[in-house]
Amino acid sequence: MIHTALIPWLDPENIIGAAGPWALLVVCFIVFAETGLLVGFLLPGDTLLIISGLLAHSTPALPNGVFGVAAWVVALLIGLAAFVGGEVGYEIGHRGGPRVFERKESGVFSVKNVERTNAFFERFGGLTIILARFVPIVRTFAPVAAGVGHMQRGRYTLYNFIGAVIWGFGLTMFGYLIGFIPPVAFLVREYIDVILLVAVGGTALVTAWHYFRERAKARRAEQAGEDVVTDEDEAEELVLDPDVFDRPPHFDGDHDGHGHPGHGDERPPGER
């Protein structure tokens, strides 16, 4: 291993030695939070899964990788965490109803994120639950929006399972497999300690950056006199009609996010 730390407790070898199953537990919790705790848009999910696959590689110093278990077990547990997170997110929406959306704009909630998620449902119907796994922000709010709109539970669970397998298990195994590419394999073998530090530090930095950026946006909106609190009536308007979940998807770009004929780039000028 490469000993780069100047302070003993920051030595990557010490960190890896203490990580083991705890590192996997942290990764699974982050994946769970992506869809189960309404804070997933703050977390670097896709990147984290690929890096987790790389960290599952065996090296001379770590025969079973950073996590201490086989790569397929790592991928399976991450996929399970993704599935459970999706189920919890649905329950939050199903039991909480429109009240879930009654809150103030902050670093962890934005009505624009809910509207963006609703637009995906309008375009792709129930398949949004699968597709959303690969779309930051949408994957966080999709389970809740489906629960609030009372999407048929059996169908939701099926789509949630498929999405969790493709995204959680599949993306992790993809990260593991690219570790066999000779240049990548060399980096993993020689610098797995650095990769771990980058994964931990990068996750923390990206999460903090997203959080403070969203908080700053909400603060500026409030100072500008905008309505930053979603009241009961506004929350009701965010609830999707049940028939939305049964609509066939539109992949051809002929419809905008609300089911109407598209007219090119219809994003607000400030978002282009």
Rosetta blueprint (number, residue, H / E / L):
1 M L
2 I L
3 H L
4 T L
5 A L
6 L L
7 I L
8 P H
9 W H
10 L H
11 D L
12 P H
13 E H
14 N H
15 I H
16 I H
17 G H
18 A H
19 A H
20 G H
21 P H
22 W H
23 A H
24 L H
25 L H
26 V H
27 V H
28 C H
29 F H
30 I H
31 V H
32 F H
33 A H
34 E H
35 T H
36 G H
37 L L
38 L L
39 V L
40 G H
41 F H
42 L H
43 L L
44 P L
45 G H
46 D H
47 T H
48 L H
49 L H
50 I H
51 I H
52 S H
53 G H
54 L H
55 L H
56 A L
57 H L
58 S L
59 T L
60 P L
61 A L
62 L L
63 P L
64 N L
65 G L
66 V L
67 F L
68 G L
69 V L
70 A L
71 A H
72 W H
73 V H
74 V H
75 A H
76 L H
77 L H
78 I H
79 G H
80 L H
81 A H
82 A H
83 F H
84 V H
85 G H
86 G H
87 E H
88 V H
89 G H
90 Y H
91 E H
92 I H
93 G H
94 H H
95 R H
96 G H
97 G H
98 P H
99 R H
100 V H
101 F H
102 E L
103 R L
104 K E
105 E L
106 S L
107 G L
108 V L
109 F L
110 S L
111 V H
112 K H
113 N H
114 V H
115 E H
116 R H
117 T H
118 N H
119 A H
120 F H
121 F H
122 E H
123 R H
124 F H
125 G H
126 G H
127 L H
128 T H
129 I H
130 I H
131 L H
132 A H
133 R H
134 F H
135 V L
136 P L
137 I L
138 V H
139 R H
140 T H
141 F H
142 A H
143 P H
144 V H
145 A H
146 A H
147 G H
148 V H
149 G L
150 H L
151 M L
152 Q L
153 R H
154 G H
155 R H
156 Y H
157 T H
158 L H
159 Y H
160 N H
161 F H
162 I H
163 G H
164 A H
165 V H
166 I H
167 W H
168 G H
169 F H
170 G H
171 L H
172 T H
173 M H
174 F H
175 G H
176 Y H
177 L H
178 I H
179 G L
180 F L
181 I L
182 P H
183 P H
184 V H
185 A H
186 F H
187 L H
188 V H
189 R H
190 E H
191 Y H
192 I H
193 D H
194 V H
195 I H
196 L H
197 L H
198 V H
199 A H
200 V H
201 G H
202 G H
203 T H
204 A H
205 L H
206 V H
207 T H
208 A H
209 W H
210 H H
211 Y H
212 F H
213 R H
214 E H
215 R H
216 A H
217 K H
218 A H
219 R H
220 R H
221 A H
222 E H
223 Q H
224 A L
225 G L
226 E L
227 D L
228 V L
229 V E
230 T L
231 D L
232 E H
233 D H
234 E H
235 A H
236 E H
237 E H
238 L L
239 V L
240 L L
241 D L
242 P H
243 D H
244 V H
245 F H
246 D H
247 R L
248 P L
249 P L
250 H L
251 F L
252 D L
253 G L
254 D L
255 H E
256 D L
257 G L
258 H L
259 G L
260 H L
261 P E
262 G L
263 H L
264 G L
265 D L
266 E L
267 R L
268 P L
269 P H
270 G H
271 E H
272 R L
